[in-house]
Amino acid sequence: MRLRITIILLTVLGCTDRQNQETKKLNFEEYKVVVPDTWKTLDFRAFTIQVPPTWKQVKVDGIDSYVGLIALDKGDTASFDFGWYSNSLDDESIFINGSDVNLVDEKGNLKFYGKIDTVDIEKLKKDTSRWTTIDGKRAKIVQPKQTRIGVTGVYFDSLWTKGSGTDRLQINGRNLQPDNERQLLQAFGTLKFKE
């Protein structure tokens, strides 16, 4: 009888702990930053962002969404895609096929890595991500584990619904110089949306 009670108590406590962990994952704070007074505001119709004074807005033609480019320093760029099908910035170097984990190399070749139950997928990822809020909207911040290797970006999965679709936004730069990576992460905190 005592054994049954102990098992029931451990099960209940384990479930409660798991629920608390799930709740902690869902609670996120506002992504706030302080930017220098010298930064300027770029206006991209649906949103604005504050950036260093040397960064420039570049117009690009899109087909089914609103796209654009920001020319950063030292030849780096950050692109954005605002629309229904914006990329979620998930790590594209890892591909799961059934129970197999495959890696995509720099040339796009698919290589078998191992069985899903034997692989620590988090260790394979080039980038880390976390959820926060920016301008009251849920946002995923992505940054490389190692500077200059991976994506620095932000993704909003649900800005507002228009017609039959939900508008999303992603902004990202790849393999950025350290200063550009740091400043782009700061700039994400200044995003303001205009519906």
N, C-alpha and C positions, 0 to 999 in steps of 0.2 A: 504494500500500500504506500509506504513512504517513497519507494522508488517511483511509483506512478506520479505522485504529487511532485517530486523533484523534477521529473521529466516534463510535466505540464508547466511548472514554473519556469524552467529553462527555456522551453519553447515560447512561452508568452513574453519573457524578457528578451529573447532573441528577436522576436517579431517587432517588439516595441523599439528595440535598438535599430533594426533595419528601417522602420518607419521614420525614426528620428533622423537617420542618415539621409533618407530620401528627401525629407523636408528640408534639411540643411542644403542639399544640392539645389533645391528649387528657390531658396531665398537668395537673392542677389542684391548687391548694392549698386548705387548709381556710380557710373564710371566718370569721375570728375578729375579734371586736371587744371593746372595753372599754366597758362601760356604767356610768353613774353609780350609786352606791349607793342613790340615791333611787328608782330604777326598780322597778316591781312586776312580778310574774309573772301573766299571764293563762293560765288552764287551759281548753283547748278539747277535752277528752277524749282525742283522738288525739295532741295535741301541746301544748306550752307555749311561750310567747314572753314575753320581758321587754320592757316598754314604759314610757314616761314615766308618772308618777303620775296625770296628768290624763286619760289615754286610758281609754276604757271599752269593755267587752265588750257587744255587742248581739246578742241572740238573733234569728235569722231562720229561718223555716220553709223547708226544701228539699224537693224531690220525689224525685230519684234520687241525691242525694248529701248530704253534711253541709256546710251553708253557714253563714256567720256574718259579722259585721261588727265592725269596731273603729272607734269614734268617736274621731277624732284631735282636735287643737286647731283653732280657727278655722274650724269647719264642714266640714273635710275628713273623709273616711272611707276605710277600706281594707276590702275584702271578701275572703273566702276561700271556696274550693270544694275540698272533700276528697272524692274518689271516683274512679270509673273514667274519667270523661269531662271532667276538669278542663282548662280552657283552657291551652294551652302558652305564652300571652303573646307569640305572634308578632305583629309589627307588622301590624295589620289595615287600615292606610291604603293598603297596596300590594297589588294583585291581579294575578297573572300569568295570562293567558289565552292559551295557546299561545305565540306569539312576541311577543305584545303585553303591554306593561306599562300598567296602569291605576292611577289613584289614586282613593281614595274621599275625598270632601271631608267637612267637618264635618257636613253635612246627610245624608250617606249616598249622595250621588250619585256614580256611577261615571264617571270622565273618562278618555279615552284620553291617555296620556302619550307613548309611543313604542315602538319595537321593542326587544326585550330585548337584542339585541346592540349597541345604541347608548346604553343607559341604565346609569348607575352606580347600582344599586339601593341600595347602602349609603348614598349621599348623600341619597336620598329618605326614608329611614327617620327617624321622629321619635325613636326609642329606640335605645340600644345594649344589647347583651347579652353576657354572658360566663358560662362554666361554672366552677363551683367545687364544693367539698363543704361541707355544713353537717351537723353531728352524724353524720358518716360517710356521708351520703347525697349523691348527685350532684344539684346544683341549678343552675338558670339564674337569674342576677341580671339584671334589666332596669331601666334607668333612662333618663329622658329626656335627649336631647342638650341641650335647653334647659329649664331649670326652669320649671314650671307648664304645660308643653306636652308631654303624653305620659304614659306608664305608669311607675310605680315598683313593681316587683314581684319575686316569686321564684316559681319553678316547679320542682317535683320530679316527674320523669317516671316514677319507679319506686320507690316506698317499700317495698312488699311486695306479695306476691300472695296473694289470698284467693279461694277458689273458682276461678272461671274468669276473674277479672279482676285487673288490677293497680291498686292504689291510687295515686293521684296527688294532689298538692296544689299549688294556686296561691293566692297572696295578692297583691293589688294595690290600689293607689290611683291615681287619675287626676288629672292637672293639680294636683298638691299644692303647698301653700305651701312655700317653701324649707326652713324648719325641720322641717316634717313629713316632707318627702322625705328629708332627712338622717337624721332619727331612725328612720324606717321602715327605711332601708337598714341602720342599726346594729342594729335589732331583729331583722332576718332572721338575723344571726349568732348570736342567742341561742336559736333554735328547737331544741327537744328533742322527740324522738318517742317515743311509747308504743305498742308493737305489741299 
